[in-house]
Amino acid sequence: MNYFLDARILVAIVLTFILAYEDARTSFMDQILLYALIGFGIVFDLLSYNSQIIYNAALGSFIIFAIGYFYYMRGEVGGGDVLLLSGLNLLFPINPPVISNGLVSLLGLQNNFIAQTIIFKFGSIIPFSITVLITATLLGLIFTSINYARKLNWKALKPDYMYGGLSLFAALVIISASQLFFGFKPLQFAIYLVIFIPAVFLALFSNQIKSEVIVKNVPIASILDEDILIIDNMDKKIVKKYKLERVVTPQIFEQMKIISEKDNIKEFPIAKDLPRFGPYLFLGLIISLLFGNIVITLLLA
């Protein structure tokens, strides 16, 4: 069984690293490697001869794929990210043991029975793929906000006070409720700040980031498969007439070529500067393998 676990970990790290590198470099993930990741997971699960493992793997991956596909068609996540996360769930239908207890020792939790119990319980209940996703999302939130702040250059800022205010209010409510019911130490307060400051920033300047950084008017020749078409920026009659959708599939691309010729629209609003989530999934995988659910652990410190 340990050999199978070691093989699962090795396959996950190697293939996820390659996919993350390709995503960072080109914004695409090799479909062959994605299917290989999924295939390895299926083979390992079947070779376990354990009906519970096979059931967990099949059900969890189906749910991840179904939800992911819904958001993929809305243009909110990449198809490669969905397949990668589904593959990781197949590789780890049961949470692997934490490789290192260094973080627990560093935070002084090794002698805290309640903390250890909570870490163990959540480690058993929350699927490993979701732990990876949560960690990756938090990393992405932090670094994406820094990246977009740099690209805005803090010049002529145009804050959206309604979204920013609602985000700030939600953050204050969560922090206040946590303090009231659970209490927290300076480290936990710092963790909340690290999470909520980027979230409030992105909400406050979401419209400006979208219009000045993310969306570019692109000629038809420069549009790629699975680019995100911002149909909200287009004539609604055109969108309805040609049944345009947000994800540029081959069918949608053919419709866009017809629009370019018949309606003399030479450029289309495309989301060209979106975060590459693959690298964050790789980092989330490594952190989760080493320390388990790092968010739960840190909040218990």
C-alpha angles and dihedrals in degrees: 000000000000090000089055091049092050090049092050091051093046093049092046094050097043098045095039090051092052092046092047091050092051091047092051092046102041107006088241133100122214107252092208090059091045091053089044089055090050091044093052089050093052092047093049091048093050091046090055089070086209115132093200092054092047091048094048091047095048097043096042094047092047091053092046092048094046094049092040092050090053091055091040090059088050089055093242100115134026121254090229091055090054093050092044093053091045089052092051090052090053090050093048109030086150120043112261118230115269110263096210133029090190094112092050090050093045091053092046095242098127092092096039106100095190093049092047091049093050092047091050094046095048089043088059100040103042111070113242092238090057090050088053091047094050092049092046092048093052091048090047092049092053099044095038091055090050091048095049092044088055092050093049088053089207090269124136091351116197108199122195099222095189097057092035092049093048090049092049091047091051090049093050091048092051093046093046093047091048091050092046098048103028108012120216142215128238091270092056091047089052090051090053090051092049089053102039102040093063090042093053091045093053091047093046094052101025095118094047092046090050096048100038104031114018106036121065130176103240131188116240092250091062098049115109134204111278093015112149114250112207097219091175088072093053134082106279091219091057092047092050096042095053096032093234120189132196098252113069102228120172088265093051090046090056089052090050091053089053090050090050091054102037102033097033093235105152100175133042130200106251129177098236103160103056123146116266103233098187095082091051091051089053092050090045089052094051094045092047093049091050101041109010117224098002094185094059091044094051094046090055093054 
